[in-house]
Amino acid sequence: MSGGLRVRQPSGGARSGDGVVMKGSRDGGDMEKEQEREALQAWKERVGQELDRVVAFWVEHSHDQEHGGFFTCLGRDGQVYDDLKYVWLQGRQVWMYCRLYRKLERFRSPELLDAAKAGGEFLLRYARVAPPGKKCAFVLTRDGRPVKVQRTIFSECFYTMAMNELWRVTGEARYQSEAVEMMEQIVYWVREDPSGLGRPRLPGAPASESMAVPMMLLNLVDQLGEADEELAGNYAELGDWCAQRILQHVQRDGQAVLENVSEDGEELSGCLGRHQNPGHALEAGWFLLRHAIGKGDPELRAHVIDKFLLLPFRSGWDPDHGGLFYFQDADGLCPTQLEWAMKLWWPHSEAMIAFLMGYSDSGDPALLHLFRRVADYTFRQFRDPEYGEWFGYLNREGKVALTIKGGPFKGCFHVPRCLAMCEEMLDALLSRLALAQSPGTQCTPAAPSPEGAK
């Protein structure tokens, strides 16, 4: 992708109440608008149909009717090859089912809600290693006995997301209490005292910050603050803090997004400091863009699109075979991770969300082009037309490396979240184009509301 790609900012005309930039007269672009409408409609139908197939795969194969929760180690055809339960993925699937139930009418079924509630109750009973302590396991046996604990905040983050969404669809206050209390613990570990995570401070270890930590916190701020003015106000300062911590990962005079920086926002030495993850930068991009839209900050929105969408794509897209590299070295050296050149499902899912959200915000057709470019590759290479769901792991050439549909890190989350969010955004874009058909008006897609982007 050319380094000269830049976002056109909406200008001219008045902005109507739904975020559409209105102009006074038609300028002969009716045919282009109709072509755009047809392309968006085709993608909406394609994305919606794929979402139905993906959800059907998990509903058919992943539910543990005996103990509650979900099997995530699933082979290509859905066969369970390991019954260990990963807390990240349990929380993610509860969240995903509740989100679908709440946001899309066709998923408002008792089966989906009952499975989400059973998964939530499994987490309540077993996720925490030593209640009343808040530390959650990373891996549990099928019946809920702890197997492994990570010295990070991520099991707890997905636990929080699950509990908050369960509260939203059931109205049961105990779920929200769990979410808010766990959120308080996570914030304390991150901003006050991390010793409760069990990670020792070693004298030779650099004081570094992974972009994943402020990213997850920013996502939780958005999750808990949705349609809740009191909590949104309580977390406003935290959201701004998270955004600034993410932004300091833009290094080298704005020419690189680095996965790890020092605690004071400086580049680290060695492989740790040069490490790049294009998919993670793109995911951070749409988290930040959603935050900027909510704040009504056009400068931040433009900066995020440039540095967290366009920049990672230019550096991360494989010019020979297509697809996003998993890892890169900022100096162009060979990364040390064996999987660095592989193409994984989740960076491409995040890229689809990021570029479509960027287009919805800016109206720049270059971002719609990038969405279609990534989506075309993703549907062609990852999608399994025979058994449903997506393969997760391809080699550099785009051939399937692992036939599994789920495992310790791939569950019912990135793919359906991507498809559901894209369907919602495409629907909103089509509604704006329909509005523009009224006589004497024309529109450019502009910023979706934060609620519509979630």
Salt bridges, closest charged atoms under 4 A:
ASP30 OD1 - ARG26 NH1 3.07
GLU34 OE2 - ARG37 NH2 2.96
GLU36 OE1 - LYS33 NZ 3.60
GLU50 OE1 - ARG53 NH1 3.41
GLU50 OE1 - ARG383 NE 2.61
ASP52 OD1 - ARG106 NE 2.75
GLU60 OE1 - HIS61 NE2 3.72
ASP64 OD2 - LYS85 NZ 2.74
ASP64 OD2 - ARG142 NE 2.90
GLU66 OE2 - HIS67 NE2 3.47
GLU66 OE1 - ARG142 NH2 3.45
GLU105 OE1 - ARG108 NH1 3.06
GLU121 OE2 - ARG174 NH2 2.64
ASP143 OD1 - ARG145 NE 3.07
GLU156 OE2 - LYS135 NZ 2.65
GLU165 OE2 - ARG99 NH1 2.60
GLU165 OE2 - ARG102 NH2 2.63
GLU172 OE1 - ARG174 NE 2.84
GLU178 OE2 - ARG128 NH2 3.87
GLU181 OE1 - LYS134 NZ 3.15
GLU209 OE2 - ARG245 NH2 2.90
GLU209 OE1 - HIS249 NE2 3.67
ASP222 OD2 - ARG290 NH1 3.40
ASP222 OD1 - LYS454 NZ 3.71
GLU226 OE1 - ARG99 NH1 3.22
GLU226 OE2 - ARG102 NH1 2.96
GLU226 OE2 - LYS103 NZ 3.61
GLU237 OE1 - ARG191 NH1 3.02
ASP240 OD1 - HIS291 NE2 3.24
ASP240 OD1 - LYS295 NZ 3.14
GLU259 OE2 - HIS280 ND1 2.47
GLU267 OE2 - ARG252 NH2 2.75
GLU283 OE2 - ARG417 NH2 2.95
ASP306 OD1 - ARG6 NH1 3.88
ASP306 OD2 - LYS307 NZ 3.49
ASP318 OD2 - LYS343 NZ 3.03
ASP318 OD2 - ARG396 NE 2.83
ASP320 OD2 - ARG396 NH2 3.26
ASP329 OD2 - ARG274 NE 2.83
ASP331 OD1 - ARG252 NH1 2.57
ASP331 OD2 - ARG274 NE 3.99
GLU350 OE2 - HIS414 NE2 3.96
GLU350 OE2 - ARG417 NH2 3.04
ASP361 OD1 - ARG301 NH2 2.77
ASP376 OD1 - ARG46 NH1 3.83
ASP384 OD2 - ARG76 NE 2.84
ASP384 OD2 - LYS405 NZ 2.75
GLU386 OE1 - ARG76 NH2 3.30
GLU389 OE1 - LYS410 NZ 2.75
GLU397 OE2 - HIS321 NE2 3.96
GLU423 OE1 - ARG106 NH2 2.81
ASP427 OD1 - LYS44 NZ 3.94
GLU451 OE2 - LYS103 NZ 2.22
